[in-house]
Amino acid sequence: MSKGKFFYRNKNKKRNQEQAENVAKLLASSKAKPEDLLRPIEDLGLSEHTYNALKAGRVAKLADLACRTMQQMYRIQNIGKKNCIEISKALAKYDIAFAPDTSNNQTKQNAQQNNQNQNKNRQNNQPNNQNKNNKQGENSSLNAYLSKIYEGMTINEILNGKRERPPHEKIERPPLTEKSLVKFCRKGKWGYKDWKGNVVIPPTYEEAFGFYEERGCVEKEGKLGYIDRENNLVIDYQYDCATSFSEGLASVTVGEKSGYIDIDGNKVVDFIYDIATPFCDGKAVVRQDDRWGVLNRETLEVFWR
């Protein structure tokens, strides 16, 4: 066995153990139902960019999100603050949230504060202090017991109660053609290359998304707009969130509301939806006032569920 493989396996074992401990605490303290934690991320109705980034980061279930802090989410490529806010809002309807983020400094401060409070309570009310210690001991014993049972198991295995590893879901990407433009990053800036790897659009953007239907969605100074193949700005930077074009329309967001525009930037569907996904096979999923519906591409009418 090579040295590289040895460290790789140890790393995975440690990561699985940490995930098991996190899920054990999640099951013991969360208000969320176990069946909701097992839901696929498709149920969240996320934007195309956020959904694809999570899939590429091997996030498949809501439990995968609940076990991560906001800072840990930033480690997933193409996931930023706006994406985390979108995910957090979608998780809230299932009473699920990201794991609390506690830094080392905060932990030390809390420990010092707890010691001071314990000293005061010990002087003023020793029986109450003893009850708190008993509860803390019970919680520690429960967490240790659950961690021992779930050691070496993945999140899905813990929630399903089975030591069965599901097959890895491979994301199929469309093959490159002579017209393909592929985004790339250099020194923190994004641009596009052609299918042979030649730089076509230099990396000058804060973020860049897939180039589809002769339009590329790019970000500058916190706003999103669209460029063409010659790097001309055809739709101004004015959107807070946006997706690539699909079937002639793109879902864009201004403030908290989403709608659809055409490739020239004309508004086709009013900004009235809380969530609006890209079109696929003539249909898109939208949400308005806690109601979910399917938007028809041809008639632009919504079939509400």
SEDRENKE-828335 format. One record per residue (C-alpha): residue number from 1; residue in one letter; y negated, z negated, x. Coordinates in Angstrom, 3 decimals, padded with zeros to 6 digits. Example, Ala and Ser with C-alpha at 12.3 -4.5 7.8 and 13.67 -1.06 7.14 Angstrom:
<recs>
- 1;A;004.500;-007.800;012.300
- 2;S;001.060;-007.140;013.670
</recs>
This chain:
<recs>
- 1;M;000.000;000.000;000.000
- 2;S;-003.393;000.960;001.401
- 3;K;-006.154;-001.565;001.881
- 4;G;-008.386;000.284;-000.564
- 5;K;-005.856;000.066;-003.385
- 6;F;-005.332;-003.623;-002.644
- 7;F;-009.000;-004.468;-003.159
- 8;Y;-009.246;-002.187;-006.211
- 9;R;-006.467;-004.018;-008.012
- 10;N;-007.857;-007.433;-007.156
- 11;K;-011.231;-006.356;-008.475
- 12;N;-009.740;-005.206;-011.783
- 13;K;-007.731;-008.420;-012.120
- 14;K;-010.846;-010.518;-011.598
- 15;R;-012.818;-008.381;-014.044
- 16;N;-010.100;-008.672;-016.719
- 17;Q;-010.011;-012.433;-016.245
- 18;E;-013.790;-012.664;-016.673
- 19;Q;-013.609;-010.479;-019.789
- 20;A;-010.836;-012.700;-021.189
- 21;E;-012.944;-015.807;-020.678
- 22;N;-015.952;-014.121;-022.308
- 23;V;-013.901;-013.002;-025.331
- 24;A;-012.380;-016.473;-025.664
- 25;K;-015.862;-017.963;-025.867
- 26;L;-016.932;-015.173;-028.213
- 27;L;-014.088;-015.859;-030.643
- 28;A;-014.775;-019.596;-030.527
- 29;S;-018.546;-019.425;-031.105
- 30;S;-019.499;-016.090;-032.704
- 31;K;-020.143;-015.673;-036.421
- 32;A;-018.740;-012.151;-036.249
- 33;K;-015.408;-011.364;-037.843
- 34;P;-012.570;-010.349;-035.493
- 35;E;-012.097;-007.116;-037.419
- 36;D;-015.780;-006.241;-036.840
- 37;L;-015.397;-006.842;-033.105
- 38;L;-012.540;-004.321;-033.190
- 39;R;-014.720;-001.618;-034.739
- 40;P;-015.337;001.522;-032.632
- 41;I;-018.886;002.169;-031.476
- 42;E;-018.926;005.236;-033.743
- 43;D;-019.516;002.810;-036.659
- 44;L;-022.926;001.904;-035.215
- 45;G;-024.403;005.347;-035.911
- 46;L;-026.153;005.526;-032.551
- 47;S;-028.173;008.437;-031.212
- 48;E;-026.378;011.141;-029.236
- 49;H;-027.813;010.000;-025.895
- 50;T;-026.903;006.324;-026.394
- 51;Y;-023.454;007.135;-027.754
- 52;N;-022.577;009.508;-024.894
- 53;A;-023.826;007.026;-022.288
- 54;L;-021.650;004.248;-023.731
- 55;K;-018.615;006.517;-023.877
- 56;A;-019.141;007.591;-020.277
- 57;G;-019.405;003.894;-019.373
- 58;R;-016.025;003.264;-021.069
- 59;V;-017.501;001.204;-023.902
- 60;A;-015.285;001.808;-026.928
- 61;K;-015.415;-001.291;-029.169
- 62;L;-018.155;-003.582;-030.463
- 63;A;-016.487;-006.396;-028.525
- 64;D;-017.231;-004.484;-025.317
- 65;L;-020.931;-004.800;-026.170
- 66;A;-020.800;-008.414;-027.360
- 67;C;-019.337;-009.524;-024.008
- 68;R;-022.229;-007.984;-022.033
- 69;T;-025.695;-009.386;-021.464
- 70;M;-028.768;-007.198;-021.746
- 71;Q;-029.011;-007.076;-017.936
- 72;Q;-025.364;-005.986;-017.659
- 73;M;-026.026;-003.135;-020.113
- 74;Y;-028.598;-001.702;-017.665
- 75;R;-025.755;-001.141;-015.174
- 76;I;-024.381;001.604;-017.442
- 77;Q;-025.815;004.952;-016.370
- 78;N;-028.544;006.330;-018.681
- 79;I;-028.812;003.039;-020.620
- 80;G;-032.315;001.562;-020.645
- 81;K;-034.394;-000.873;-022.660
- 82;K;-034.895;001.500;-025.601
- 83;N;-031.160;002.125;-025.819
- 84;C;-030.433;-001.608;-025.748
- 85;I;-032.919;-002.202;-028.572
- 86;E;-031.236;000.530;-030.621
- 87;I;-027.777;-000.960;-029.949
- 88;S;-028.968;-004.498;-030.721
- 89;K;-030.342;-003.446;-034.121
- 90;A;-027.105;-001.643;-034.974
- 91;L;-024.984;-004.671;-033.951
- 92;A;-027.053;-007.062;-036.071
- 93;K;-025.565;-005.795;-039.327
- 94;Y;-022.186;-007.133;-038.172
- 95;D;-023.677;-010.479;-036.986
- 96;I;-023.009;-009.412;-033.388
- 97;A;-025.411;-009.690;-030.464
- 98;F;-025.373;-009.283;-026.714
- 99;A;-024.155;-012.259;-024.693
- 100;P;-026.955;-014.688;-023.704
- 101;D;-028.374;-014.091;-020.242
- 102;T;-028.682;-017.278;-018.184
- 103;S;-029.924;-016.989;-014.603
- 104;N;-028.997;-019.376;-011.799
- 105;N;-032.471;-020.896;-011.767
- 106;Q;-032.385;-021.522;-015.481
- 107;T;-028.947;-023.084;-015.150
- 108;K;-030.201;-025.462;-012.468
- 109;Q;-033.199;-026.397;-014.584
- 110;N;-030.985;-027.038;-017.582
- 111;A;-028.651;-029.151;-015.464
- 112;Q;-031.559;-031.244;-014.191
- 113;Q;-032.933;-031.608;-017.698
- 114;N;-029.508;-032.607;-019.017
- 115;N;-029.155;-035.233;-016.290
- 116;Q;-032.521;-036.714;-017.199
- 117;N;-031.652;-036.717;-020.898
- 118;Q;-028.275;-038.300;-020.195
- 119;N;-029.892;-041.090;-018.211
- 120;K;-032.316;-041.805;-021.045
- 121;N;-029.572;-041.681;-023.661
- 122;R;-027.358;-043.910;-021.555
- 123;Q;-030.069;-046.560;-021.594
- 124;N;-031.093;-046.159;-025.221
- 125;N;-027.931;-045.172;-027.044
- 126;Q;-024.700;-045.335;-025.096
- 127;P;-022.337;-044.649;-028.095
- 128;N;-024.095;-041.347;-028.944
- 129;N;-023.853;-040.273;-025.317
- 130;Q;-020.148;-040.982;-025.338
- 131;N;-019.672;-038.802;-028.451
- 132;K;-021.505;-035.920;-026.776
- 133;N;-019.323;-036.245;-023.698
- 134;N;-016.226;-036.184;-025.892
- 135;K;-017.385;-032.970;-027.608
- 136;Q;-018.187;-031.348;-024.290
- 137;G;-014.765;-032.328;-023.015
- 138;E;-013.095;-030.852;-026.090
- 139;N;-015.004;-027.552;-025.703
- 140;S;-014.142;-027.354;-022.004
- 141;S;-010.475;-027.996;-022.757
- 142;L;-010.468;-025.336;-025.499
- 143;N;-012.097;-022.738;-023.228
- 144;A;-009.688;-023.545;-020.410
- 145;Y;-006.722;-023.260;-022.778
- 146;L;-007.868;-019.914;-024.224
- 147;S;-008.675;-018.537;-020.773
- 148;K;-005.174;-019.406;-019.579
- 149;I;-003.545;-017.695;-022.571
- 150;Y;-005.677;-014.547;-022.305
- 151;E;-005.557;-014.246;-018.497
- 152;G;-004.989;-010.655;-017.372
- 153;M;-005.478;-009.183;-020.871
- 154;T;-008.141;-006.647;-021.851
- 155;I;-010.569;-007.161;-024.732
- 156;N;-008.580;-004.926;-027.086
- 157;E;-005.333;-006.699;-026.201
- 158;I;-006.865;-010.102;-026.949
- 159;L;-008.274;-009.046;-030.324
- 160;N;-005.082;-007.193;-031.313
- 161;G;-002.833;-009.982;-030.082
- 162;K;-000.706;-007.503;-028.117
- 163;R;-000.340;-006.750;-024.429
- 164;E;-000.543;-003.026;-024.965
- 165;R;-003.041;-000.941;-023.066
- 166;P;-004.360;001.956;-025.168
- 167;P;-004.484;005.386;-023.473
- 168;H;-007.772;006.201;-021.782
- 169;E;-009.919;008.479;-023.924
- 170;K;-011.135;011.375;-021.826
- 171;I;-014.484;012.913;-022.750
- 172;E;-014.226;016.701;-022.765
- 173;R;-017.329;018.398;-021.424
- 174;P;-018.132;022.046;-022.199
- 175;P;-017.416;024.411;-019.276
- 176;L;-020.372;025.634;-017.234
- 177;T;-021.596;029.198;-017.708
- 178;E;-024.273;031.368;-016.099
- 179;K;-026.786;030.065;-018.645
- 180;S;-025.959;026.391;-018.115
- 181;L;-028.556;023.979;-016.763
- 182;V;-027.273;020.649;-015.478
- 183;K;-029.536;017.639;-015.007
- 184;F;-029.584;015.797;-011.671
- 185;C;-031.383;012.822;-010.166
- 186;R;-033.135;012.581;-006.800
- 187;K;-035.101;009.536;-005.628
- 188;G;-035.294;008.192;-009.166
- 189;K;-036.612;011.425;-010.716
- 190;W;-034.719;013.944;-012.859
- 191;G;-034.590;017.734;-012.871
- 192;Y;-032.147;020.593;-013.552
- 193;K;-029.817;022.807;-011.505
- 194;D;-028.065;026.024;-012.482
- 195;W;-024.291;026.412;-012.644
- 196;K;-024.149;027.197;-008.902
- 197;G;-026.048;024.057;-007.921
- 198;N;-029.393;025.686;-007.190
- 199;V;-032.481;023.691;-008.192
- 200;V;-034.148;025.468;-011.115
- 201;I;-036.463;022.704;-012.347
- 202;P;-037.561;020.210;-009.652
- 203;P;-036.949;016.481;-010.228
- 204;T;-040.299;015.237;-011.541
- 205;Y;-039.286;013.533;-014.790
- 206;E;-038.571;009.870;-015.534
- 207;E;-035.522;010.924;-017.585
- 208;A;-033.864;014.178;-018.603
- 209;F;-031.255;014.967;-021.230
- 210;G;-028.853;017.825;-021.865
- 211;F;-030.395;021.313;-021.927
- 212;Y;-029.341;022.958;-025.206
- 213;E;-030.622;025.888;-027.254
- 214;E;-033.222;026.838;-024.595
- 215;R;-034.818;023.385;-024.722
- 216;G;-034.534;020.335;-022.487
- 217;C;-035.657;016.878;-023.572
- 218;V;-037.586;015.091;-020.785
- 219;E;-039.572;011.873;-020.427
- 220;K;-042.956;011.200;-018.813
- 221;E;-045.007;007.999;-019.007
- 222;G;-042.641;006.527;-021.570
- 223;K;-042.871;009.437;-024.049
- 224;L;-040.426;012.276;-024.718
- 225;G;-041.106;015.985;-025.059
- 226;Y;-039.325;019.322;-024.550
- 227;I;-039.505;022.031;-021.871
- 228;D;-038.109;025.567;-021.664
- 229;R;-036.132;027.205;-018.827
- 230;E;-039.311;028.055;-016.932
- 231;N;-040.335;024.374;-016.976
- 232;N;-043.117;025.024;-019.486
- 233;L;-043.937;022.152;-021.837
- 234;V;-043.309;023.624;-025.299
- 235;I;-043.301;020.385;-027.330
- 236;D;-045.762;017.706;-026.213
- 237;Y;-044.804;014.189;-025.056
- 238;Q;-045.170;012.226;-028.287
- 239;Y;-041.795;010.761;-029.240
- 240;D;-040.392;007.299;-028.553
- 241;C;-036.782;008.487;-028.876
- 242;A;-035.310;011.973;-029.092
- 243;T;-032.049;013.936;-028.866
- 244;S;-031.092;017.368;-027.598
- 245;F;-031.321;020.287;-030.009
- 246;S;-028.271;021.023;-032.134
- 247;E;-028.026;023.774;-034.752
- 248;G;-031.750;024.517;-034.361
- 249;L;-032.992;020.966;-035.018
- 250;A;-033.503;017.810;-032.968
- 251;S;-033.678;014.218;-034.167
- 252;V;-036.870;012.525;-032.928
- 253;T;-038.382;009.081;-033.474
- 254;V;-041.991;007.927;-033.714
- 255;G;-042.330;004.164;-033.865
- 256;E;-039.438;002.934;-035.999
- 257;K;-038.840;006.057;-038.117
- 258;S;-036.839;009.206;-037.348
- 259;G;-036.935;012.778;-038.604
- 260;Y;-036.155;016.326;-037.431
- 261;I;-038.141;019.101;-035.712
- 262;D;-037.380;022.751;-034.892
- 263;I;-037.478;024.356;-031.430
- 264;D;-041.213;025.029;-031.796
- 265;G;-041.998;021.382;-032.572
- 266;N;-042.600;021.901;-036.302
- 267;K;-041.618;018.964;-038.513
- 268;V;-038.725;020.016;-040.744
- 269;V;-037.584;016.634;-042.097
- 270;D;-040.088;013.808;-042.644
- 271;F;-039.958;010.677;-040.479
- 272;I;-038.443;008.421;-043.134
- 273;Y;-035.072;007.406;-041.681
- 274;D;-034.155;004.318;-039.699
- 275;I;-031.374;006.263;-037.950
- 276;A;-030.826;010.035;-037.730
- 277;T;-028.024;011.575;-035.645
- 278;P;-027.813;015.142;-034.287
- 279;F;-026.269;017.838;-036.498
- 280;C;-022.599;018.702;-036.045
- 281;D;-020.811;021.308;-038.174
- 282;G;-023.786;021.445;-040.537
- 283;K;-024.033;017.699;-041.161
- 284;A;-025.879;014.694;-039.739
- 285;V;-025.630;010.993;-040.519
- 286;V;-028.827;009.184;-041.622
- 287;R;-029.726;005.663;-042.714
- 288;Q;-032.627;004.614;-044.935
- 289;D;-033.201;001.105;-046.306
- 290;D;-029.656;-000.047;-045.440
- 291;R;-028.137;003.016;-047.154
- 292;W;-026.058;005.539;-045.220
- 293;G;-025.901;009.204;-046.124
- 294;V;-024.962;012.671;-044.901
- 295;L;-027.755;015.216;-044.409
- 296;N;-026.834;018.845;-045.122
- 297;R;-028.212;021.287;-042.539
- 298;E;-028.538;024.220;-044.928
- 299;T;-030.168;022.480;-047.910
- 300;L;-031.640;019.445;-046.062
- 301;E;-030.428;017.298;-048.954
- 302;V;-028.802;013.887;-048.454
- 303;F;-025.527;012.835;-049.997
- 304;W;-025.784;009.040;-050.190
- 305;R;-022.653;006.961;-049.827
</recs>
